[in-house]
Amino acid sequence: MIRIRFLGHLAARFNEEAELQEGKISVAELLDRLNLKEGPKITRANTLILVNGVEVSALKGDQTEVEDGDIITLVPISHGG
């Protein structure tokens, strides 16, 4: 089971946590699945994506594979003016 934690406004949209019964899946595939839900799209440009506490740009970016036991944390990047 892959655990997905949503923070900020994403928690209101998806609940605070979700579980995915999947073997291996890339971050890109995970985002594609999440983006099927109505609302603004989740991208690396507007969301900090952590896999087991490590930001995906320090790993293999969108091609980072997640698997059973991993925890994905999605933190929206907010900008104000």
PATOR-313546 format. One record per atom (N, C-alpha, C): residue in three letters; x, y, z. Coordinates in steps of 0.001 Angstrom, whole numbers, padded with zeros to 6 digits, always signed. Each point is the difference from the previous one (the first is absolute). Layout:
N
ALAXYZ;...
! end
This chain:
81
MET+000832-001168+000000;MET-000832+001168+000000;MET+000889+001248+000000;ILE-000336+000944-000859;ILE+000680+001288-000074;ILE-000889+001013+000713;ARG+000557+000718+000969;ARG-000761+001029+000719;ARG+000266+001355-000642;ILE-001059+000776-000191;ILE+000118+001345-000562;ILE-000543+000973+001035;ARG+000832+000960+000406;ARG-000410+001025+000956;ARG-000188+001313-000747;PHE-001126+000649+000216;PHE-000321+001273-000646;PHE+000029+001100+001052;LEU+000696+001082-000298;LEU+000069+001130+000918;LEU-000640+001230-000639;GLY-000241+001028+000810;GLY-000556+001249-000506;GLY-001355-000204-000645;HIS-000266+000751-001065;HIS-001308-000086-000663;HIS-000243-001363-000638;LEU+001052-000775-000240;LEU-000194-001349-000563;LEU-000693-000930+000990;ALA+000206+000243+001307;ALA-000649-000831+001016;ALA-001518+000160-000052;ALA-000463+001200-000325;ALA-001440+000230-000106;ALA-000572-000675-001254;ARG+000799-000067-001028;ARG-000449-000577-001267;ARG+000032-001531-000002;PHE+001023-000572+000626;PHE+000207-001460-000058;PHE-000140-000701+001347;ASN-000287+000710+001063;ASN+000129-000496+001370;ASN+001480+000071+000365;GLU+000310-000208+001233;GLU+001388+000167+000435;GLU+000909-001136-000440;GLU-000573-001182-000169;GLU+000825-001151-000353;GLU-000781-000964-000888;ALA+000722-000665-000875;ALA-000596-001016-000861;ALA+000973-001164-000095;GLU-000514-001137-000394;GLU+000827-001184-000189;GLU-000214-000517-001411;LEU+001072-000465-000591;LEU-000054-000530-001357;LEU+000524-001424+000029;GLN-000834-000924-000423;GLN+000405-001402-000088;GLN+000614-000189-001384;GLU+001287+000025-000076;GLU+000695-000022-001285;GLU+001341-000676+000207;GLY+000541-000580-001046;GLY+001356-000531+000071;GLY+000972+001161-000044;LYS+000575+000240-001160;LYS+000857+001167-000204;LYS-000707+000954-000936;ILE+000181+001287+000258;ILE-000599+001031-000837;ILE+000930+001210+000022;SER+000123+000692-001111;SER+000851+001190-000028;SER-000772+001185+000573;VAL+000728+001009+000416;VAL-000625+001228+000484;VAL-000878+000596-001096;ALA+000452-000037-001250;ALA-000792+000530-001118;ALA-001338-000734-000117;GLU+000025-001331+000120;GLU-001240-000786-000070;GLU-000916+000309+001178;LEU+000585+000176+001170;LEU-000778+000344+001180;LEU-000703+001345-000194;LEU+000733+000993-000506;LEU-000602+001315-000234;LEU-001105-000084-001047;ASP+000196-000809-001040;ASP-001049-000183-001015;ASP-001286-000520+000643;ARG+000131-000954+000891;ARG-001182-000561+000671;ARG-000683+001038+000889;LEU+000800+000746+000752;LEU-000571+001015+000885;LEU-000669+001112-000800;ASN+000541+000304-001164;ASN-000528+001091-000814;ASN-001283-000371-000744;LEU-000484-001228+000151;LEU-001289-000373-000565;LEU-001146+000654+000768;LYS+000288+000376+001256;LYS-001015+000644+000837;LYS-000142+001463-000417;GLU-001216+000519+000069;GLU-000261+001396-000367;GLU+000845+000955+000853;GLY+000356+001109-000590;GLY+000735+001027+000723;GLY+001333+000282-000654;PRO+000771+000911+000600;PRO+001307+000349-000567;PRO+000910-001226-000080;LYS+000810-000044-001037;LYS+000918-001118-000195;LYS+001180+000088+000970;ILE+000430-001142+000475;ILE+001182-000086+000857;ILE+001197-000228-000911;THR+000969+000905+000061;THR+001223-000126-000799;THR+001209+000254+000895;ARG+001180-000313-000494;ARG+001211+000299+000762;ARG+000234+001504+000080;ALA-000601+000762-000902;ALA+000158+001457+000025;ALA-000814+000637+001137;ASN-001094-000661+000420;ASN-000826+000601+001043;ASN-000076-000825+001281;THR+000786-001076+000057;THR-000072-000900+001155;THR+001383-000568+000318;LEU+000352+000033+001257;LEU+001215-000655+000474;LEU-000362-001463+000224;ILE+000730-000910-000646;ILE-000314-001429+000069;ILE+001144-000721+000704;LEU-000332-000617+001123;LEU+000994-000718+000792;LEU-000285-001493-000030;VAL+001037-000793-000164;VAL-000098-001453+000096;VAL+000838-000411+001195;ASN-000647-000506+001018;ASN+000680-000374+001242;ASN+000853+001155+000541;GLY-000548+001219-000103;GLY+000664+001180+000549;GLY+001027+000647-000901;VAL+000217-000516-001203;VAL+000997+000543-000930;VAL-000720+000585-001218;GLU+000294+001259-000336;GLU-000632+000651-001147;GLU+000422-000723-001272;VAL-000961-000199-000933;VAL+000254-000837-001169;VAL+001091+000542-000918;SER+000277+001300+000033;SER+001076+000523-000849;SER+001364-000523+000458;ALA+000100-000436+001248;ALA+001241-000598+000500;ALA+000060-001493-000327;LEU-001070-000525-000562;LEU-000063-001406-000391;LEU+000011-000068-001526;LYS-001045-000525-000607;LYS-000066-000108-001461;LYS-001152+000824-000578;GLY-000384+001069+000710;GLY-001067+000867-000483;GLY-001297-000758-000173;ASP-000723+000300-001093;ASP-001283-000652-000280;ASP+000131-001502-000193;GLN+001180-000456-000349;GLN+000202-001428-000244;GLN+000351-000778+001266;THR+000050+000687+001146;THR+000224-000677+001270;THR-001088-001044+000196;GLU+000389-001218+000300;GLU-000976-001064+000231;GLU-000296-000119+001480;VAL-001277-000153+000303;VAL-000419-000237+001375;VAL-000614-001385+000064;GLU+000081-000610+001172;GLU-000494-001359+000141;GLU-000545-000226+001398;ASP-000441-001201+000235;ASP-000582-000378+001274;ASP+000879+000471+001163;GLY-000634+000675+000967;GLY+000715+000478+001179;GLY+000470+001437-000099;ASP-000025+000585-001201;ASP+000443+001380-000170;ASP-001077+000977+000456;ILE+000446+001178+000435;ILE-000895+001087+000390;ILE+000268+001183-000907;ILE-001021+000435-000706;ILE+000086+001155-000900;ILE-000682+001156+000719;THR+000679+001137+000074;THR-000579+001192+000613;THR-000087+001075-001081;LEU-001190+000593-000151;LEU-000235+001042-000982;LEU-000268+001310+000734;VAL+000880+000980-000220;VAL-000083+001300+000662;VAL-000206+001071-001061;PRO-001171+000640-000038;PRO-000205+001040-001016;PRO+000911+001196+000253;ILE+000474+000578-001081;ILE+000829+001205+000078;ILE-000935+001172-000196;SER-000090+000843+001010;SER-000915+001149-000060;SER+000790+001273-000234;HIS-000576+000886-000790;HIS+000615+001282-000273;HIS-001010+001077+000343;GLY+000478+001056+000568;GLY-000882+001125+000329;GLY+000560+001288-000567;GLY-000789+001024+000063;GLY+000462+001242-000588;GLY-000255+001179+000878;
! end
